[in-house]
Amino acid sequence: MKTMPLASPHTYRNALRGILSKTVILSGLIAAIYSAQASEVSDISKLMRNGQYADALVKTDAVLAKHPRDAQMRFVKGLILAEQNKSAEAIAIFSKLTEDFPDLPEPYNNLAVLYAANGQYDKARTTLDMAIRTNPTYATALENLGDIYAKLASQAYDKALQIDPGSNVPQPKLTLVRTLSGNITGGTIPKLASANTANSKPSTPAVPAVVPTPTPAPEPKPKPEPKPEPAAPVEKPKPAEKPVEKPAPKPAEKPVEKPVEKPVEKPAEKPAEKPAKADKAAEKAAEKAAKAAESAREEKDKTAVLAAVNNWAKAWSDLDVKSYLAAYGNDFQTPKGESRKEWADERRARIEEKGHITVKVEAPQIAIKNDTATVRFRQIYNSNRLTVNSRKTLILTKQGNKWLIKQERSGG
């Protein structure tokens, strides 16, 4: 995350290590608006650069005694307190600045950084939203907001791991259910035992089931006359034993299968739901963080591209041929297909022969894809010989840390 200190932030960076990645010099806009004397600001800045924060604070308080509403000096005091690790006092300073000067984005940004350093990421996110409302193209706050969303996503993922530490290890669902059912729900094992006893009960009536089967025994009674054949009634009860054996295993097998399946299937769903919900929350937070970071990068690139175009127009207006030609990349496509040297010599001659030139860039529209930017705008050109108001298109490519012109078209 970025803060907005006025001097080298070594102590402050150590205090917020892991959260702060860069520092940015406070815009001179505030200094131009408010009344602190330039010499006093210079002295305080020098003390801060040398790490003499106590002396810098004394001088700052002396200025504020005369000018208690001076936003510049109040902002500097907040920075000094942050450097001294006096987070609560620094937060109070920046909070009051946001109340008194709600249109300034920098106090919101620094307040959010301090909240984040204390682990108050929700408050930091809300405060950065306020900074962006004051300036929707404030790249520092946009980039910091991306960092905050990334941290929130990390916390959500950590929470998911706490709910189920093994959720990040892919396992077969059925194996997981059988493993967890014995460990998590203590009542599962007794339920399985009761199911087995229920299965044993039907097996006991299997014995009385054999009793009604001797009904065929009365059949040999009408045949008592042939006394020499006593073996016949002995052989007939033997096949009666076969139906006793067949129905006995059938009722024993069916109840055993059903209760085994039910306790396995029911616990299967419950443990799997919690990590799934936590994973979805982590994914959504990560997606939101990625979108915020991408938006911040895009805004940052657009700001850099617009600055490159404005610097190109300024160099042209100042008749600064060296800076003007430096705005074009080595891969610049000359309009008539001539060599780069021929084109550069022709441009130098045309610029230097003019008494004065002004070039204005109005209503720029920027589109960026990968490392190529297309800028369409209205160019208002004035010189001692010519005035032209026309449409202009510049195509720039990112080469290292610079955006340089690759193509230049008029009327597009």
Number of C-alpha atoms within 10 A of each C-alpha: 23 22 28 21 23 21 21 18 22 12 14 20 18 13 18 18 11 10 20 20 12 12 19 14 11 17 12 9 9 15 17 11 11 14 14 19 11 11 9 14 20 11 13 26 19 16 18 24 15 12 19 14 20 14 13 23 21 13 19 21 16 12 18 18 11 10 15 12 14 18 22 21 26 22 22 26 25 26 29 27 20 24 23 16 16 13 20 13 14 24 22 12 20 25 20 13 23 19 12 12 12 15 16 18 23 25 28 27 30 29 27 34 30 25 20 22 18 13 13 14 20 15 16 25 24 13 25 28 20 21 28 19 13 16 14 14 16 19 21 24 30 28 22 26 28 23 22 26 23 20 19 20 22 16 14 21 21 16 17 23 16 13 14 16 12 12 17 11 6 8 10 7 12 12 10 14 21 15 12 14 21 13 12 11 10 10 11 15 14 10 12 16 12 12 17 15 11 14 20 15 11 14 15 12 11 17 11 10 13 16 10 8 14 11 10 11 13 10 10 13 9 7 12 10 8 7 8 8 11 11 9 11 15 11 10 14 15 9 9 16 13 10 12 17 12 10 13 18 12 11 15 17 12 11 16 16 11 12 18 13 10 11 18 16 14 11 18 19 12 11 16 15 11 14 21 14 12 21 20 14 17 21 16 14 21 20 15 17 21 17 14 21 21 15 16 22 16 19 20 17 19 20 15 15 25 18 13 18 19 15 15 22 20 19 19 21 20 15 20 15 17 11 15 21 16 13 21 20 18 12 12 17 16 16 10 7 9 11 10 14 10 11 14 17 10 11 14 16 11 10 19 13 9 13 10 15 19 17 21 16 19 12 9 14 13 17 13 17 9 8 11 17 23 17 19 22 19 19 21 16 17 16 15 10 9 9 13 11 12 13 16 18 19 19 20 26 23 17 12 7 7 14 24 26 26 20 18 17 12 12 11 12
